[in-house]
Amino acid sequence: MVKLEKASMEDVPKMIMMEQSPDTTNFIIPYSASEHRSIFSDPAVLYLRVINDAEFAGFIILAFDPDGLSAEFRRIVISDKGTGIGQQAIKAMELFCR
């Protein structure tokens, strides 16, 4: 079962490894550690860990508008592609945003 948790700055090295995976770099431009730290410190941005079977399986980045009524779904990175974890994480993220 997939669940979401608020990520911490200590998760950044894992996130960087996931982003630099060859099967991920075809879809996103990976951020550097300093870029992640800068984005992470923005109070309007929220990093969420994707947890699957008690394991760190990926992450989501959300950016909230100042009005508090909408959120931008910026990024999802999942370590194991083709397993359905990403789809479950997106459903969980939709519930989280509501």
N, C-alpha and C positions, 0 to 999 in steps of 0.2 A: 504494500500500500504506500502510495506517495503522499508525503506531507510537506508543508512549507514551514520554514523557521526564519526568523530574522538572522541574517548573516553577520559575521564580525570581521574586523580587519584581519584577524588571524586566518581567515578563509582565503584571502587574496592569493597566496601562492598556489593553492589548489585550483582556483579559478583560472589563473594564468596557464597552468599545465593543461587544463581542459580546453582553453581557447587555442592553444598552440598545437593541439592534436591535428594531424593531417586531414582527418575527416571533418574537422570543424573549420579550418582556415579557408575552405572552399566557400563558406557561407558568411563569414564575418571577418572583420579586420580586428585582430586581437589587440587588446589594450596592454600597455606596459604596466609594470607595478605602480609607477608614479601616477599614471592616468587613473588606474583603479582607485588608488588612495585619494586622489583629488576628487573624483566622482563620489566616492564613498563618503567623503566629508560634507558633501552638499546636503543640507537638511531637507531638500525637496526630493531627494533620490533615496530609494530603498532597495537594498540588496536582499534577496531571499535565497536561502539554501533550499535546494530540492533534496529531500531525504527519501530514499527508497530502501525498505527493509533495513532500517537503522544505518544506512551507508550514505555518505555524501555523494549524490548522483549528478549534481549540476547546480545551476543558479539562474535566477531571474533578476533583471534590473527593471525597476519601475520608477518613473518620474511623475510626481504629482503637481498639478497646476496650483497656483496660489489660491484659487477660489475653492479648492478642496473638493470640487465636484467631478473632476476627471483625472485620469492617470494615463500616462504614455507607457506602453509596453515596449521597452527599449531593446531588451535582449533576453534570450534564453539560450543556455548552453547545457547540453546533457552529455555525459561521458559515454554512455552506451546507446548508440543510435539503433533505431529499428526495434526497440523493445516496448514502445508505448509509454515510456516514462514521461517523455515530453508532452504528450497529449494529456496525460493525467495531471501533470504539473500545470498546464494551461487551464484546465478545468478548476483546479484548486486555486490558482491565481485569480480567476474570475470571481470565485466565491469570496476570496480574501478581499478583493476590491469592493465588493458590495457591502 
